[in-house]
Amino acid sequence: MNLEEVNKIFRKSIIDGYFEPNLVKLDFKKSNVKHPTIRDDGLMQTNLLHLFFDIDTGSDYPDGDEWFMAEFLFPYNIKIPDTLKGPDYFSTLSVGEGKNFWRHRELIRYKYGKSKKLEESLDFIEKKYRELHSMLEPLEKEIK
């Protein structure tokens, strides 16, 4: 096995064995939305915002066993306010046929050398979900 394959297996194991079960305890459930580029299922607390784990990005890095990307997906092809656009909040994700979804990506570093930071990473994911969700709530009436 090469480094990239090992890192993907390790990342997937950490997500499946720690992050997903603990997010379920925080009222997340399986998402009914399919991500256009990530194969695995996502999680959600509401149908407004969906959380996916990207185990591919950076898996070829030597420290790829210490982090992964969390992608928060707003799966609606609607115009969002300019104040929500940009790398700090949401950027577009093409889904084909001239349509775009909106996404926010965060680097989740759950290990620093020998020190595991699983709880801190879990707290960060949950807080970021709540923050982004609250920013999107005013758009909820437009998607119904």
C-alpha positions in Angstrom: 0.0 0.0 0.0 1.2 3.5 -0.7 1.0 6.5 1.6 -2.2 7.9 -0.1 -4.1 4.6 0.4 -3.0 4.3 4.0 -4.0 7.9 4.8 -7.4 7.4 3.2 -8.0 4.2 5.2 -6.9 5.9 8.4 -9.0 9.0 7.8 -12.1 7.0 7.0 -11.6 4.9 10.2 -11.4 8.0 12.3 -14.5 9.5 10.7 -16.5 6.3 10.9 -15.3 5.3 14.4 -15.3 8.7 16.1 -16.7 11.7 14.4 -19.9 10.3 12.9 -21.0 8.4 16.0 -20.4 11.5 18.2 -22.1 13.8 15.7 -25.1 11.5 15.8 -25.1 12.0 19.6 -25.3 15.7 18.8 -28.6 15.2 16.8 -27.0 14.8 13.4 -28.5 12.2 11.2 -27.8 10.7 7.8 -28.2 13.3 5.0 -30.6 12.6 2.2 -28.4 14.7 -0.2 -25.7 13.2 -2.4 -22.6 15.3 -2.8 -21.5 15.9 -6.4 -17.9 14.9 -5.7 -17.7 13.0 -2.4 -18.9 9.4 -2.5 -19.7 8.9 1.1 -22.9 9.9 2.8 -23.1 13.1 4.7 -24.8 14.2 7.9 -27.2 16.9 8.7 -29.2 18.4 11.6 -31.7 20.1 9.2 -32.2 19.9 5.5 -30.7 23.3 5.1 -27.0 22.4 5.6 -25.2 19.1 5.1 -21.8 18.0 6.3 -19.5 15.7 4.3 -16.0 14.5 5.0 -13.4 14.8 2.2 -10.8 12.0 2.8 -9.2 12.5 -0.6 -7.8 16.0 -0.5 -4.3 15.9 0.9 -4.2 12.2 1.4 -0.9 12.1 -0.4 0.8 14.4 2.2 3.2 12.8 4.7 1.0 14.2 7.6 -2.2 13.2 5.9 -3.0 10.9 8.8 -3.5 14.0 11.0 -6.2 15.9 9.3 -9.1 15.8 6.7 -11.4 18.4 5.2 -15.0 18.9 6.4 -17.3 20.3 3.7 -20.5 22.0 4.7 -22.9 21.9 1.7 -25.8 24.2 1.1 -27.3 22.1 -1.8 -29.5 24.7 -3.4 -29.0 26.6 -6.7 -30.1 30.0 -5.4 -28.5 33.4 -5.2 -27.1 34.1 -1.7 -26.2 37.5 -0.4 -22.7 38.8 -1.2 -21.9 39.0 2.5 -22.0 35.1 2.5 -19.7 34.7 -0.4 -16.0 34.1 -0.2 -13.5 31.8 1.4 -14.6 32.7 4.9 -18.1 31.6 4.2 -19.4 30.1 1.0 -18.1 29.5 -2.5 -19.7 27.8 -5.4 -19.6 24.1 -6.3 -20.6 23.3 -9.9 -23.1 20.5 -10.1 -23.5 20.6 -13.9 -26.2 21.9 -16.3 -25.3 25.5 -15.3 -26.2 24.9 -11.7 -24.2 25.5 -8.5 -24.5 24.5 -4.9 -22.8 26.5 -2.1 -20.0 25.0 0.1 -17.7 25.9 2.9 -14.6 23.8 3.5 -12.6 23.6 6.8 -9.4 21.8 7.6 -9.9 19.6 10.6 -6.7 18.7 12.3 -7.5 16.0 14.8 -3.9 15.1 15.7 -0.8 17.2 16.3 2.2 14.9 16.4 1.5 12.5 19.3 -1.3 14.6 20.8 -4.8 13.7 19.7 -7.3 16.6 19.5 -10.5 14.6 18.7 -12.8 16.3 21.2 -11.6 19.8 20.2 -12.1 18.9 16.5 -15.6 17.6 17.2 -16.5 20.8 19.0 -15.2 22.9 16.2 -17.2 21.0 13.6 -20.4 21.3 15.6 -19.9 25.0 16.3 -19.0 25.7 12.6 -22.2 23.9 11.5 -24.3 26.0 13.9 -22.6 29.2 12.8 -23.1 28.5 9.1 -26.6 27.2 9.6 -27.7 30.4 11.4 -26.3 32.5 8.5 -28.4 30.5 6.0 -31.6 30.4 8.0 -32.9 33.7 6.3 -32.7 31.9 2.9 -34.9 29.0 4.1 -38.1 30.5 2.8 -36.5 30.8 -0.7 -35.9 27.1 -1.0 -39.4 25.9 -0.1 
